[in-house]
Amino acid sequence: MAMILCVLYPDPTTGYPPKYARDDIPVITGYANGQTVPSPQGKLGFIPGELVGCVSGELGLRPYLEANGHELIVISDKDGSNSEFDHHLPDADVVISQPFWPAYLTADRISKAKKLKLALTAGIGSDHVDLKAAAEHGITVAEVTFSNSVSVAEHVVMMVLSLVRDYLPAHEIANKGGWDIADCVSRSYDLEGMHFGTIAAGRIGLAVLRRLKPFDVHLHYYDPHRLSADVERELNLTYHDTPQSMVKVCDVINLQTPLYPSTEHMFDDKMFALMKRGTYLINTARGKLCDRDAVVRALESGRLAGYAGDVWFPQPAPADHPWRTMPHQGMTPHMSGTSLSGQARYAAGTLEILEDFFEKRPIRPEYLIVDAGSLAGTGAASYKLA
């Protein structure tokens, strides 16, 4: 019997389950790169479209795990030395966490998790796990790659349009009974004809570029792994060999690069100084890609016309985090990748990985980040051990 410690965000404040707006969600069978959606062998423990990413939802895992004699503990209390997470961690064989409510598996915590064999991200992004420490302790790290990439890409497009058209202040004027059209449009522009660039053009970055092409914008990208000539021609992409080159010419910049030591605080005062006045910045990758206070300064000075994102550091962000109150922002809690549609896929992928792990079958390479003491699969292409 194994003990599975699952850390999920709390239930809705209005109670669980919520009243759903729709009766179903579209059936997706594959992704743009040809990868198939998660395909567990057993029956899902939920109906696709249900809220399963919170504590009571349990990712729908309880039926499978208990039928096979395993123990499932689901909590939301994850921070501090007296947290439920730290209390249960020494007995855990498997830890499941989400990027939206990450249980930070630091080197210190890993050293105390003597039984831990698998650290599983329900979603995409394993930077809340100290990958070097996991490799040294022989812990497998896996995530449900591509499961919610389109969910995030759609969120990016929404944020781009919200900032450029200055939608949120106009909506607030309408909510308050006003009809102040001059105020609504004084910072509102068309996206058409602007230069849009993405830093990292992997699964999410490329999906964003494809979705913005019909808006007749000039598309730019930087990525250490250049896209094929066919893709560059298809989207009429301009490639830049450094992020600094790209940010100088773009009106809207999208961050999708993974977080590791060399990208931490990539966007600081020096980087902002390279940008056009009035640039918009979107960040649904990781909060620590940006220097927190430099973002505030750039908005207050007008160097940035707007900043939108759903990633913070730490997560959840404290109530006094300056990004909550800085001007011209469109921040949300980290929710872009946990739409009900995305949850159906990453919960199914979590079940698939657990089935493979317990039944001693190879985990899909695209789901692997660390295996057998080193980076593996997607991890080898996306992360660095540092």
C-alpha positions in Angstrom: 0.0 0.0 0.0 1.2 3.5 -0.8 0.3 6.8 0.7 -0.5 9.5 -1.8 -0.4 13.1 -0.5 -2.4 15.4 -2.8 -2.3 19.2 -2.4 -5.1 21.0 -4.1 -6.6 24.5 -3.8 -9.5 25.1 -1.4 -13.2 24.5 -2.4 -15.3 27.4 -3.7 -16.2 29.9 -1.0 -19.9 29.3 -2.0 -19.7 25.6 -1.4 -18.9 22.4 -3.3 -20.0 21.4 -5.8 -20.8 24.6 -7.7 -23.8 25.0 -10.0 -22.2 24.5 -13.4 -22.9 26.9 -16.3 -22.8 24.1 -18.9 -23.9 20.4 -19.0 -20.8 19.2 -20.9 -17.5 20.1 -22.5 -16.2 19.3 -26.0 -14.3 16.0 -26.5 -10.7 16.7 -27.4 -8.8 13.6 -28.6 -5.4 15.1 -29.6 -3.1 18.1 -29.5 -1.6 20.2 -32.3 1.7 18.3 -32.3 0.0 15.0 -32.7 0.2 13.9 -29.1 -2.9 12.1 -27.8 -4.8 13.3 -24.8 -4.3 11.4 -21.5 -5.7 7.9 -21.8 -5.9 6.1 -18.5 -6.8 2.4 -18.7 -9.3 2.6 -15.8 -12.5 4.5 -15.4 -12.4 8.2 -14.6 -13.6 9.0 -11.1 -15.4 12.2 -12.3 -17.5 13.5 -15.2 -15.5 15.8 -17.5 -16.5 19.3 -16.8 -16.8 18.9 -13.1 -14.6 20.9 -10.7 -12.0 18.4 -9.6 -9.0 20.6 -9.0 -10.1 21.6 -5.5 -9.9 19.6 -2.2 -13.4 18.0 -2.5 -12.8 17.2 -6.2 -9.7 15.1 -5.3 -8.8 15.0 -9.0 -11.3 12.1 -9.1 -8.5 9.8 -7.8 -10.1 8.2 -4.8 -12.0 5.4 -6.5 -8.9 4.1 -8.3 -6.5 4.5 -5.4 -8.7 2.9 -2.7 -9.8 0.1 -5.0 -6.1 -0.8 -5.3 -5.4 -0.6 -1.6 -3.7 2.8 -1.5 -4.3 5.7 1.0 -5.2 9.1 -0.4 -4.8 12.2 1.8 -6.0 15.5 0.2 -5.2 18.8 1.8 -4.8 22.5 1.0 -2.6 23.6 3.9 0.9 23.6 2.4 3.0 26.4 3.7 5.0 26.7 6.9 6.8 24.1 9.1 3.5 23.3 10.9 1.5 22.8 7.8 -0.5 19.6 7.1 1.8 19.1 4.1 4.9 19.0 6.3 3.1 16.7 8.8 2.2 14.1 6.2 5.2 14.4 3.9 7.6 11.9 5.7 5.0 9.1 5.1 4.2 10.0 1.5 5.2 7.7 -1.4 3.7 10.1 -3.9 3.1 13.8 -3.8 0.7 15.4 -6.2 0.5 19.2 -6.5 -0.7 21.8 -9.0 1.1 24.9 -10.3 -1.9 27.0 -9.2 -1.5 26.0 -5.6 2.1 24.6 -5.5 3.4 22.6 -2.6 7.0 23.7 -2.8 9.2 20.6 -2.6 12.4 22.2 -1.5 15.7 20.4 -1.0 15.1 20.5 2.7 11.6 19.0 2.4 12.9 16.3 0.0 15.5 15.3 2.5 12.7 14.7 5.1 10.6 12.7 2.6 12.4 9.4 3.0 9.7 7.3 1.3 9.0 9.7 -1.6 9.3 8.0 -5.0 7.1 10.2 -7.3 6.5 14.0 -7.4 3.6 14.5 -9.8 2.4 17.9 -11.2 -1.3 17.8 -12.0 -0.9 20.3 -14.9 2.3 21.8 -16.5 5.3 23.1 -14.8 7.5 21.4 -12.2 9.6 24.4 -11.0 8.0 24.1 -7.5 10.1 20.9 -7.2 13.8 21.2 -6.5 14.7 19.0 -9.5 18.4 18.7 -8.6 17.5 17.4 -5.1 14.8 15.1 -6.6 17.4 13.6 -9.0 19.9 13.1 -6.2 17.3 11.2 -4.1 16.1 9.1 -7.0 12.6 10.6 -7.1 10.7 10.5 -10.4 9.2 13.9 -11.3 6.4 13.9 -13.9 3.8 16.4 -15.2 0.8 16.2 -17.5 2.5 17.9 -20.5 0.2 19.7 -23.0 -2.9 19.0 -20.9 -3.8 22.7 -20.4 -1.5 24.4 -22.9 -4.4 25.6 -25.0 -6.2 26.7 -21.8 -3.3 29.0 -21.0 -2.9 30.2 -24.6 -6.6 31.3 -24.7 -6.1 33.1 -21.4 -3.1 35.0 -23.0 -5.2 36.1 -26.0 -7.9 37.3 -23.6 -5.4 39.3 -21.6 -3.8 40.8 -24.7 -7.1 42.2 -25.9 -8.2 43.3 -22.4 -5.0 45.4 -22.0 -4.8 46.9 -25.5 -8.5 47.7 -25.7 -8.5 48.8 -22.0 -11.5 46.6 -21.4 -11.4 46.3 -17.6 -11.7 50.0 -16.7 -14.5 50.4 -19.3 -16.3 47.4 -17.8 -16.0 48.9 -14.4 -17.5 52.2 -15.6 -20.5 50.3 -17.0 -20.9 48.4 -13.7 -21.1 51.7 -11.8 -23.8 53.1 -14.0 -21.6 55.4 -16.1 -21.5 56.2 -19.8 -18.1 58.0 -19.9 -17.0 57.1 -23.4 -14.1 59.5 -23.5 -12.7 57.9 -20.4 -13.3 54.4 -21.8 -11.3 55.1 -25.0 -8.5 57.3 -23.7 -6.2 54.3 -23.4 -7.9 52.0 -25.9 -6.1 51.0 -29.2 -6.6 48.4 -31.9 -4.3 45.4 -31.8 -4.2 45.3 -35.6 -0.8 46.2 -37.0 1.0 46.0 -33.7 4.2 43.9 -33.2 3.6 40.9 -30.9 6.5 38.8 -29.6 6.7 35.7 -27.4 9.7 34.7 -25.4 9.7 30.9 -25.8 7.7 29.3 -28.6 7.0 25.9 -27.2 3.6 24.3 -26.8 1.9 27.4 -25.2 4.0 30.1 -27.0 3.4 28.6 -30.4 -0.4 28.1 -29.7 -0.5 31.8 -28.8 1.2 32.8 -32.1 -1.2 30.7 -34.1 -4.2 32.3 -32.4 -3.0 35.8 -32.9 -2.1 35.5 -36.6 -5.7 36.2 -37.7 -5.5 39.6 -35.9 -3.1 40.9 -38.6 -0.3 41.6 -36.2 3.4 41.3 -36.9 4.6 38.2 -35.1 8.1 37.8 -33.4 9.6 35.2 -31.2 12.7 34.2 -29.3 13.5 30.6 -28.3 16.8 28.8 -27.8 15.4 26.1 -30.1 14.4 27.8 -33.3 11.2 26.7 -35.0 11.3 25.0 -38.4 11.4 27.1 -41.5 8.0 25.8 -42.5 6.4 27.1 -39.3 8.2 30.5 -39.6 6.8 30.8 -43.2 3.3 29.7 -42.2 3.0 32.3 -39.5 5.3 34.9 -41.1 7.4 34.9 -38.0 10.5 37.0 -37.3 13.1 35.2 -35.2 15.3 37.0 -32.7 18.5 35.4 -31.3 18.1 37.2 -28.0 15.2 38.3 -25.9 16.8 41.8 -25.8 16.6 42.1 -29.6 12.9 41.2 -29.6 11.7 43.4 -26.8 13.1 46.5 -28.5 10.6 46.2 -31.5 7.5 44.8 -29.9 4.3 46.5 -28.7 3.1 43.4 -26.8 5.4 40.9 -25.2 4.3 37.4 -23.9 6.4 35.4 -21.4 6.3 31.6 -21.7 9.8 30.6 -20.8 10.4 28.1 -18.0 11.7 29.4 -14.7 15.3 28.4 -13.8 18.2 30.4 -12.3 19.2 32.0 -15.6 15.7 33.3 -16.3 14.8 34.5 -12.8 14.1 38.2 -12.9 14.8 38.3 -16.6 12.5 41.3 -16.8 14.1 43.9 -14.5 14.8 47.7 -14.8 17.5 47.1 -17.4 15.2 45.0 -19.7 12.3 47.5 -19.3 14.6 50.3 -20.4 15.1 48.5 -23.7 11.3 48.5 -24.5 9.2 51.1 -26.4 7.3 53.4 -24.1 3.8 52.0 -23.8 4.6 48.3 -24.3 2.2 45.7 -22.8 3.6 42.7 -21.0 1.7 39.4 -20.5 3.0 36.7 -18.0 1.3 33.4 -17.6 4.6 31.5 -17.2 6.0 32.2 -13.7 6.0 35.2 -11.5 9.7 35.2 -10.7 10.5 35.8 -14.4 9.9 39.4 -13.5 11.4 41.6 -10.8 8.3 42.4 -8.7 9.1 46.0 -8.0 10.6 46.7 -11.4 7.2 45.9 -12.9 5.5 48.4 -10.6 8.0 51.1 -11.5 7.6 50.4 -15.2 3.8 50.9 -15.0 4.1 54.0 -12.8 6.6 55.6 -15.2 4.6 54.7 -18.4 7.3 52.4 -19.7 4.7 49.7 -19.6 1.2 50.6 -20.7 -0.2 47.5 -19.0 0.8 44.3 -17.3 -1.4 41.2 -17.1 -0.8 37.7 -15.8 -1.9 35.1 -13.4 1.4 34.0 -12.0 2.9 35.4 -8.8 5.6 34.6 -6.2 4.9 33.2 -3.8 1.6 31.5 -4.6 -0.9 32.3 -3.2 0.3 35.9 -3.2 0.0 37.8 0.1 -2.9 40.3 0.3 -0.4 43.3 0.2 1.4 42.1 -2.9 1.9 45.3 -5.0 0.7 43.7 -8.2 -2.8 43.7 -6.7 -2.9 47.5 -6.6 -0.4 48.7 -9.3 -2.0 50.8 -12.1 -3.1 49.5 -15.5 -2.9 45.8 -14.6 -5.1 42.8 -15.4 -4.0 40.3 -12.8 -5.9 37.2 -11.9 -5.1 34.4 -9.4 -3.2 31.5 -11.1 -6.2 30.1 -13.0 -5.4 30.2 -16.7 -4.6 26.5 -16.8 -7.3 25.2 -14.5 -10.4 25.8 -16.5 -12.9 23.0 -16.2 -11.9 21.8 -19.6 -8.2 21.8 -18.7 -8.9 20.0 -15.4 -10.6 17.1 -17.2 -7.4 16.5 -19.1 -4.8 17.0 -16.4 -6.9 14.9 -13.9 -7.1 12.1 -16.5 -3.3 12.5 -17.1 -2.6 12.3 -13.4 -4.6 9.0 -13.2 -2.7 7.7 -16.3 0.7 8.4 -14.6 -0.4 6.8 -11.4 -1.6 3.7 -13.2 1.8 3.4 -15.0 3.7 4.0 -11.8 1.9 1.5 -9.7 1.6 -1.1 -12.4 5.3 -0.7 -13.3 4.8 0.4 -16.8 7.0 3.2 -18.4 5.6 6.7 -18.0 5.2 8.5 -21.3 8.4 10.3 -22.1 6.5 13.5 -22.7 5.3 13.4 -19.1 8.7 12.8 -17.6 10.8 15.6 -16.1 13.3 13.7 -13.9 13.8 9.9 -13.9 16.6 7.6 -12.8 18.6 10.4 -11.3 18.7 12.8 -14.3 16.5 15.0 -16.5 14.4 12.9 -18.8 11.8 13.3 -21.6 10.3 16.8 -21.6 12.5 17.7 -18.7 15.6 17.2 -20.7 14.4 19.8 -23.2 12.8 22.3 -20.8 14.8 22.4 -17.5 18.3 22.6 -16.2 19.7 21.0 -13.0 21.2 23.9 -11.1 
